[in-house]
């Protein structure tokens, strides 16, 4: 009989070895994650730069610093870290025995006899032995939750920096659009004045003057639209900074500098830098330990308990003064009829673990796709740079030539108007190209996991 009991105990211990197995990262193939065109073996990455090294505009640096200090999402993320840290501390303390002081007293009387006072002041202790890893897995899961909360804070930080930068550069883009629109409106007004003089000299007609004036008014209404957009962006950015709406101090789009040589690093670096990828892995880690905890629930629970204190009630006898009481016990709880329920919970935990594994893999693919899109946007915008410069030069020449030709009566007002409108459209397109290049750099920096805390 002893031999059978020993074999059963040994079999239980061997079967429970899986509940102690720590999480280990699976093999992940990241070859070609950025796309075949952007495959690299260079380990350096622009994500290694601190945010204040990547964003060099002093006005933007000031705004980012304010946002990191005052943004409510950042404050909420810090509270989430504190809550996870407290949970982890509680999980670690679960290894220690628990002590409780439960004093009580009362009075009783039988057939109008004098009342008898009874009292006791025991201290009870309980200690669950972690033989099958229930407490260990709970602690490991709490540790993964704490790590996830830290990465969540980092994700909020990265998104906040990117959002502030995008708002800021949108303002610079609108400023540039406003300037070229203002200059175009002035040019159209000058052309309208010239057309009036020509009409007075009999070289033009009222229809030509009206068309030029209408174009000038259209440019002025566009200025009003741009001013509204600027006000809306300033309000949104102020809210993001945790401040009331106010004018944003800023530089110019032309003065912005970004690295000409973009380095992305090897795709595997995404696992170390991207907060969302790390969050997905920490969730997979939590699911791993949740499965282990569900498995450990199928095994017995051993609890040691004891009591020590002072009482004057020894069964039916009341003694005064009281005496010392001591007791000790051990209990073993093993699932019998609820084993089916526990096995069903284990199946659920395994399914959830597989689901988080797939989510982890998808987060890596999503990260690679974002890097590829950002690189393509930067490459396209920079590729159009020289062509757009030549286009603007040609449009400026055309606008000047048609304006001169109109003064000598060798062209119509429609050619002048068309030339100026084409020049405005080209200048706006050039501004948008620069803006797309900058936003591509911001997206790439964020997609590679940049924006981490300044050391």
C-alpha positions as CSV (number, residue, x, y, z in Angstrom):
1,X,0.0,0.0,0.0
2,X,2.8,2.4,0.8
3,X,4.4,1.6,-2.5
4,X,1.2,2.4,-4.4
5,X,0.7,5.7,-2.5
6,X,4.3,6.6,-3.3
7,X,3.8,5.9,-6.9
8,X,0.7,8.0,-7.0
9,X,2.4,10.9,-5.3
10,X,5.4,10.6,-7.7
11,X,3.1,10.5,-10.7
12,X,1.3,13.6,-9.6
13,X,4.6,15.4,-9.1
14,X,5.9,14.4,-12.5
15,X,2.5,15.4,-14.2
16,X,2.6,18.8,-12.5
17,X,6.1,19.7,-13.8
18,X,4.4,21.6,-16.7
19,X,2.9,24.1,-14.2
20,X,6.4,25.4,-13.4
21,X,7.6,25.8,-17.0
22,X,8.5,29.4,-17.5
23,X,7.5,31.3,-20.7
24,X,10.0,31.2,-23.5
25,X,9.6,33.2,-26.8
26,X,8.9,31.1,-29.8
27,X,10.9,31.2,-33.0
28,X,9.8,34.2,-35.1
29,X,10.7,34.6,-38.8
30,X,11.2,38.3,-39.5
31,X,12.9,37.9,-42.9
32,X,11.4,40.4,-45.4
33,X,9.3,42.0,-42.8
34,X,10.0,45.5,-44.2
35,X,9.6,44.4,-47.8
36,X,12.1,43.2,-50.2
37,X,13.2,46.7,-51.3
38,X,14.0,47.7,-47.7
39,X,15.7,44.5,-46.5
40,X,18.7,45.4,-44.4
41,X,21.4,43.9,-42.2
42,X,22.3,47.2,-40.6
43,X,21.6,47.1,-36.8
44,X,21.5,50.9,-36.4
45,X,18.1,52.5,-36.4
46,X,16.7,56.1,-36.2
47,X,14.6,54.7,-33.3
48,X,17.8,54.6,-31.2
49,X,17.6,58.5,-31.2
50,X,15.9,60.2,-28.3
51,X,12.9,62.2,-29.3
52,X,14.7,65.5,-28.5
53,X,17.5,64.4,-30.9
54,X,15.1,63.5,-33.7
55,X,12.8,66.5,-33.3
56,X,15.3,69.4,-33.3
57,X,12.9,72.3,-33.5
58,X,13.1,74.1,-30.1
59,X,9.4,75.2,-30.3
60,X,8.3,71.6,-30.8
61,X,10.6,70.3,-28.1
62,X,9.0,72.7,-25.7
63,X,5.5,71.5,-26.7
64,X,6.5,67.8,-26.3
65,X,7.9,68.4,-22.9
66,X,4.7,70.1,-21.8
67,X,2.6,67.3,-23.2
68,X,4.6,64.6,-21.4
69,X,4.1,66.5,-18.1
70,X,0.4,67.5,-18.5
71,X,-1.4,65.2,-20.8
72,X,-4.1,63.3,-19.0
73,X,-3.6,60.0,-20.9
74,X,0.1,60.0,-19.7
75,X,-1.1,60.6,-16.1
76,X,-3.6,57.7,-16.4
77,X,-0.9,55.4,-17.8
78,X,1.2,56.2,-14.7
79,X,-1.6,55.3,-12.4
80,X,-2.1,52.0,-14.3
81,X,1.6,51.2,-13.6
82,X,1.1,51.9,-9.9
83,X,-1.9,49.6,-9.8
84,X,-0.1,46.8,-11.5
85,X,2.9,47.3,-9.2
86,X,0.6,46.9,-6.2
87,X,-0.9,43.8,-7.7
88,X,2.5,42.3,-8.2
89,X,3.5,43.1,-4.6
90,X,0.4,41.3,-3.4
91,X,1.2,38.3,-5.5
92,X,4.7,38.1,-4.1
93,X,3.4,38.3,-0.5
94,X,1.1,35.3,-1.2
95,X,4.1,33.1,-0.4
96,X,4.0,34.2,3.2
97,X,1.6,32.9,5.8
98,X,-1.4,35.1,6.8
99,X,-2.1,36.1,10.4
100,X,-5.4,37.2,11.8
101,X,-6.4,38.5,15.3
102,X,-10.0,37.6,16.1
103,X,-10.9,38.6,19.7
104,X,-14.4,37.9,20.9
105,X,-16.4,37.8,24.1
106,X,-19.9,37.3,25.5
107,X,-22.0,36.8,28.6
108,X,-24.5,34.0,29.3
109,X,-27.0,33.2,32.1
110,X,-29.1,30.1,32.8
111,X,-32.3,30.3,34.9
112,X,-31.6,33.8,36.2
113,X,-28.2,32.8,37.5
114,X,-25.4,35.3,37.5
115,X,-24.0,36.0,34.1
116,X,-20.8,34.2,33.1
117,X,-18.4,36.1,31.0
118,X,-16.4,34.2,28.3
119,X,-13.7,35.6,26.1
120,X,-11.0,34.5,23.8
121,X,-8.2,36.4,22.0
122,X,-6.7,34.0,19.5
123,X,-4.3,34.7,16.6
124,X,-4.9,32.4,13.7
125,X,-2.3,31.6,11.0
126,X,-2.8,30.0,7.5
127,X,-0.1,29.0,5.0
128,X,-0.8,27.5,1.6
129,X,2.1,25.4,0.4
130,X,2.9,26.1,-3.3
131,X,3.6,22.5,-4.3
132,X,1.9,22.6,-7.6
133,X,2.7,26.2,-8.7
134,X,-0.6,28.0,-8.2
135,X,1.0,30.9,-6.3
136,X,4.1,30.9,-8.6
137,X,2.0,31.2,-11.7
138,X,-0.1,33.9,-10.2
139,X,3.0,35.9,-9.4
140,X,4.5,35.4,-12.8
141,X,1.3,36.5,-14.4
142,X,1.2,39.6,-12.2
143,X,4.7,40.4,-13.2
144,X,3.8,40.2,-16.9
145,X,0.8,42.5,-16.2
146,X,3.2,45.0,-14.6
147,X,5.5,44.8,-17.5
148,X,2.6,45.3,-19.9
149,X,1.5,48.4,-18.0
150,X,5.0,49.9,-18.4
151,X,4.9,49.2,-22.1
152,X,1.4,50.7,-22.3
153,X,2.8,53.8,-20.8
154,X,5.5,53.8,-23.4
155,X,3.0,53.3,-26.1
156,X,1.0,56.3,-24.9
157,X,4.2,58.3,-24.7
158,X,5.1,57.4,-28.3
159,X,1.7,58.1,-29.6
160,X,1.6,61.4,-27.7
161,X,4.9,62.6,-29.1
162,X,3.8,61.6,-32.7
163,X,0.5,63.4,-32.3
164,X,2.0,66.6,-31.0
165,X,4.6,66.5,-33.8
166,X,1.9,65.9,-36.5
167,X,-0.2,68.8,-35.2
168,X,2.8,71.0,-35.1
169,X,3.9,70.3,-38.6
170,X,0.3,70.6,-39.8
171,X,0.4,74.1,-38.5
172,X,3.7,74.8,-40.3
173,X,2.1,73.4,-43.5
174,X,-0.9,75.6,-43.2
175,X,1.3,78.6,-42.5
176,X,3.1,77.9,-45.8
177,X,-0.1,77.5,-47.7
178,X,-1.4,80.7,-46.2
179,X,1.7,82.6,-47.3
180,X,1.6,81.4,-50.9
181,X,-2.2,82.0,-51.1
182,X,-1.7,85.5,-49.7
183,X,0.9,86.3,-52.3
184,X,-1.3,84.9,-55.0
185,X,-4.2,87.1,-53.8
186,X,-1.9,90.1,-54.0
187,X,-0.7,89.1,-57.5
188,X,-4.3,88.7,-58.7
189,X,-5.2,92.1,-57.2
190,X,-2.3,93.7,-59.1
191,X,-3.5,91.9,-62.3
192,X,-7.0,93.2,-61.7
193,X,-5.6,96.7,-61.3
194,X,-3.7,96.4,-64.5
195,X,-6.8,95.1,-66.3
196,X,-8.8,98.1,-65.1
197,X,-6.1,100.4,-66.5
198,X,-6.1,98.5,-69.8
199,X,-9.9,98.7,-69.9
200,X,-9.7,102.5,-69.4
201,X,-7.2,102.6,-72.3
202,X,-9.6,100.5,-74.4
203,X,-7.2,97.5,-74.4
204,X,-9.5,95.3,-72.4
205,X,-13.1,94.8,-71.4
206,X,-15.2,94.7,-68.2
207,X,-15.6,90.8,-68.4
208,X,-11.8,90.4,-68.1
209,X,-11.6,92.7,-65.1
210,X,-14.5,90.9,-63.4
211,X,-12.9,87.5,-64.0
212,X,-9.6,88.7,-62.4
213,X,-11.4,90.3,-59.5
214,X,-13.4,87.1,-58.9
215,X,-10.2,85.1,-58.8
216,X,-8.7,87.5,-56.3
217,X,-11.8,87.2,-54.1
218,X,-11.6,83.4,-54.3
219,X,-8.0,83.5,-53.0
220,X,-9.1,85.8,-50.1
221,X,-11.8,83.4,-49.1
222,X,-9.3,80.6,-49.2
223,X,-7.2,82.6,-46.7
224,X,-10.2,82.7,-44.4
225,X,-10.6,78.9,-44.7
226,X,-6.9,78.4,-43.9
227,X,-7.2,80.7,-40.9
228,X,-10.0,78.6,-39.5
229,X,-8.1,75.4,-40.0
230,X,-5.1,76.9,-38.2
231,X,-7.4,77.9,-35.3
232,X,-8.9,74.4,-35.1
233,X,-5.5,72.7,-35.1
234,X,-4.2,75.1,-32.4
235,X,-7.3,74.3,-30.2
236,X,-6.8,70.5,-30.7
237,X,-3.1,70.8,-29.9
238,X,-3.7,72.9,-26.8
239,X,-6.2,70.2,-25.6
240,X,-3.6,67.5,-26.2
241,X,-1.1,69.5,-24.1
242,X,-3.6,69.7,-21.2
243,X,-4.0,73.4,-21.7
244,X,-6.7,75.9,-22.7
245,X,-6.9,77.0,-26.4
246,X,-4.2,79.5,-27.3
247,X,-1.9,80.5,-30.2
248,X,1.0,78.1,-30.7
249,X,4.5,79.6,-31.1
250,X,6.2,77.9,-34.0
251,X,8.9,78.0,-36.6
252,X,8.6,77.6,-40.4
253,X,8.3,74.5,-42.6
254,X,11.3,75.5,-44.7
255,X,13.6,75.5,-41.6
256,X,12.8,71.9,-40.5
257,X,15.6,69.3,-40.6
258,X,15.4,65.5,-40.7
259,X,18.0,62.8,-41.4
260,X,18.6,62.4,-45.1
261,X,19.8,58.9,-44.5
262,X,17.0,56.7,-43.0
263,X,18.2,53.7,-41.1
264,X,15.6,51.2,-39.9
265,X,17.7,48.4,-38.3
266,X,17.0,44.7,-38.7
267,X,13.4,43.7,-38.3
268,X,14.1,41.7,-35.2
269,X,14.7,45.1,-33.4
270,X,11.0,45.7,-33.6
271,X,10.5,43.1,-30.9
272,X,12.7,45.2,-28.6
273,X,11.5,48.7,-29.4
274,X,7.8,48.6,-30.4
275,X,5.6,49.0,-27.3
276,X,2.5,47.4,-29.0
277,X,4.5,44.4,-30.0
278,X,5.9,44.0,-26.5
279,X,2.4,44.5,-25.1
280,X,1.2,41.6,-27.3
281,X,4.0,39.4,-26.1
282,X,3.4,40.2,-22.4
283,X,-0.2,39.3,-23.0
284,X,0.9,36.0,-24.5
285,X,3.1,35.5,-21.4
286,X,0.1,36.2,-19.1
287,X,-2.0,33.6,-21.1
288,X,0.8,31.1,-20.7
289,X,0.8,31.5,-16.9
290,X,-3.0,31.6,-16.8
291,X,-3.0,28.2,-18.6
292,X,-0.4,26.9,-16.1
293,X,-2.5,28.1,-13.2
294,X,-5.6,26.4,-14.7
295,X,-3.6,23.2,-14.9
296,X,-2.4,23.5,-11.3
297,X,-6.0,23.8,-10.2
298,X,-6.4,20.1,-11.1
299,X,-4.0,19.1,-8.3
300,X,-4.5,19.1,-4.5
301,X,-4.0,22.1,-2.3
302,X,-2.2,21.7,1.0
303,X,-2.8,24.3,3.7
304,X,-1.2,24.5,7.1
305,X,-3.1,26.3,9.8
306,X,-2.7,27.1,13.5
307,X,-4.1,29.0,16.4
308,X,-2.7,30.5,19.6
309,X,-4.3,32.8,22.2
310,X,-5.9,33.2,25.6
311,X,-9.3,32.1,26.7
312,X,-11.3,31.4,29.8
313,X,-13.7,29.0,28.0
314,X,-12.6,25.4,27.8
315,X,-15.6,23.7,26.4
316,X,-18.4,23.6,28.9
317,X,-16.1,24.8,31.7
318,X,-15.5,28.5,32.4
319,X,-12.3,29.2,34.4
320,X,-11.0,32.4,35.7
321,X,-8.4,33.5,35.1
322,X,-8.1,32.2,31.5
323,X,-5.5,30.0,30.0
324,X,-3.4,29.6,26.9
325,X,-4.8,27.7,23.9
326,X,-2.9,26.2,21.1
327,X,-3.9,24.2,18.0
328,X,-2.3,23.1,14.7
329,X,-3.8,21.4,11.6
330,X,-3.0,20.5,8.1
331,X,-5.6,20.1,5.3
332,X,-5.5,18.7,1.8
333,X,-8.1,19.7,-0.7
334,X,-8.3,17.7,-3.9
335,X,-10.9,18.3,-6.7
336,X,-13.2,15.3,-7.3
337,X,-16.6,16.1,-8.7
338,X,-15.6,19.5,-10.0
339,X,-12.7,18.1,-12.0
340,X,-14.8,18.4,-15.2
341,X,-15.3,22.1,-14.7
342,X,-11.6,22.6,-14.0
343,X,-10.7,20.7,-17.2
344,X,-13.1,22.8,-19.1
345,X,-11.5,26.0,-17.7
346,X,-8.1,24.6,-18.8
347,X,-9.4,24.2,-22.3
348,X,-10.6,27.8,-22.3
349,X,-7.2,29.0,-21.0
350,X,-5.4,27.0,-23.8
351,X,-7.7,28.5,-26.4
352,X,-7.1,32.0,-25.1
353,X,-3.4,31.4,-25.1
354,X,-3.5,30.4,-28.8
355,X,-5.5,33.5,-29.5
356,X,-2.9,35.7,-27.9
357,X,-0.2,33.9,-29.8
358,X,-1.9,34.7,-33.1
359,X,-2.4,38.3,-31.9
360,X,1.4,38.6,-31.2
361,X,2.3,37.3,-34.6
362,X,-0.2,39.8,-36.2
363,X,1.3,42.7,-34.3
364,X,4.7,41.9,-35.8
365,X,3.2,41.8,-39.3
366,X,1.3,45.1,-38.6
367,X,4.5,46.7,-37.4
368,X,6.4,45.6,-40.5
369,X,3.6,47.0,-42.7
370,X,3.8,50.4,-41.0
371,X,7.5,50.6,-41.5
372,X,7.1,49.7,-45.2
373,X,4.4,52.3,-45.7
374,X,6.4,55.0,-44.0
375,X,9.5,54.2,-46.0
376,X,7.5,54.3,-49.2
377,X,6.0,57.6,-48.3
378,X,9.4,59.2,-47.6
379,X,10.9,57.7,-50.7
380,X,8.1,59.0,-52.9
381,X,8.1,62.5,-51.4
382,X,11.8,62.9,-51.8
383,X,11.7,61.5,-55.3
384,X,9.3,64.3,-56.3
385,X,11.4,67.0,-54.7
386,X,13.6,67.9,-57.7
387,X,10.8,67.4,-60.2
388,X,8.5,69.7,-58.2
389,X,11.3,72.3,-58.0
390,X,11.7,72.4,-61.8
391,X,7.9,72.5,-62.2
392,X,7.6,75.6,-59.9
393,X,10.4,77.3,-61.8
394,X,8.6,76.7,-65.1
395,X,5.3,77.9,-63.6
396,X,6.8,81.0,-62.2
397,X,8.4,81.8,-65.6
398,X,5.1,81.2,-67.3
399,X,3.2,83.5,-64.8
400,X,5.8,86.3,-65.3
401,X,5.8,86.0,-69.1
402,X,2.0,86.0,-69.4
403,X,1.7,89.0,-67.1
404,X,4.2,91.0,-69.3
405,X,2.5,89.8,-72.5
406,X,-0.9,91.0,-71.2
407,X,0.5,94.5,-70.6
408,X,1.5,94.7,-74.3
409,X,-1.8,93.2,-75.5
410,X,-0.3,90.0,-76.9
411,X,-2.2,87.6,-74.7
412,X,-5.6,87.3,-73.0
413,X,-6.6,87.6,-69.4
414,X,-7.5,83.9,-69.4
415,X,-3.9,82.9,-70.0
416,X,-2.7,85.1,-67.2
417,X,-5.4,83.8,-64.8
418,X,-4.6,80.2,-65.8
419,X,-0.8,80.7,-65.3
420,X,-1.3,82.2,-61.8
421,X,-3.7,79.5,-60.7
422,X,-1.4,76.8,-62.0
423,X,1.5,78.4,-60.1
424,X,-0.6,78.4,-56.9
425,X,-1.6,74.8,-57.3
426,X,2.1,73.8,-57.9
427,X,3.3,75.7,-54.8
428,X,0.6,74.1,-52.7
429,X,1.6,70.7,-54.1
430,X,5.2,71.4,-53.2
431,X,4.2,72.3,-49.6
432,X,2.2,69.0,-49.4
433,X,5.2,67.0,-50.7
434,X,7.3,68.4,-47.9
435,X,4.6,67.8,-45.4
436,X,4.2,64.2,-46.5
437,X,7.9,63.6,-46.2
438,X,8.0,65.0,-42.7
439,X,4.9,63.0,-41.6
440,X,6.5,59.9,-43.2
441,X,9.6,60.5,-41.0
442,X,7.4,60.8,-37.9
443,X,5.5,57.7,-38.8
444,X,8.7,55.7,-39.4
445,X,10.2,56.9,-36.1
446,X,7.1,55.8,-34.3
447,X,6.8,52.6,-36.2
448,X,10.3,51.6,-35.3
449,X,9.5,52.1,-31.6
450,X,11.2,55.5,-31.2
451,X,10.2,58.2,-28.8
452,X,11.4,56.3,-25.7
453,X,12.3,58.2,-22.5
454,X,15.4,60.5,-22.6
455,X,18.1,58.9,-20.4
